[in-house]
Amino acid sequence: IGGAINDYKGHAHIAEKFKENFLFTFFNYDDLGHRHSPVFYIFKSIALNFGVTGQKIFFLHFFLLIPVFFYKCLKIKFNNVSKDYLRLFAATILLFPTFRAYAIWPDPHLLGVLFFTISIYYYLKMKNNFRPFKNALLNTFFLSLAAYASPNFGIFAIFFFFAIFFSFFAIFFSFFVLISFDSFCHIYKIILFNN
């Protein structure tokens, strides 16, 4: 109880240091002794320009993208279920005390959840063969942001690597066979015409 506010107050000085002297804090970030990357705190220091209340309102609205992207994921995965049920199910995230607490008292974990949810959205789009290469890149980009915001999400890179690799394996294999055949033909012509 009170974990979100204590985390917020315990890490508030980091964002303030980034706001005061960005380069010095960035290059000496390890001296602060935090396990999270500085991405969230840099983002938080920019939001501090709106004041503490403005920063909280900004993050509260920014984190409302989590249920939006969760709904989009559900819509792709369960396209035969009524959209009203999916909206209602996605809205249940708003009832979670952890979500509400960390949306008001921002923390890197919730930023990681947001980026991870967006990466799942692009993964599902890729699996449905909707611009697969572009969505694979977007999946990787948002997963990287999630891992930078909160290192816990870095483990999912293994799953997505194999999922993306096997999704494109047929394309890569066909491309490899075509290039190998073309190379063989050129080498054969060189050997044939040089003799």
Disulfide bonds with the S-S distance in Angstrom:
none
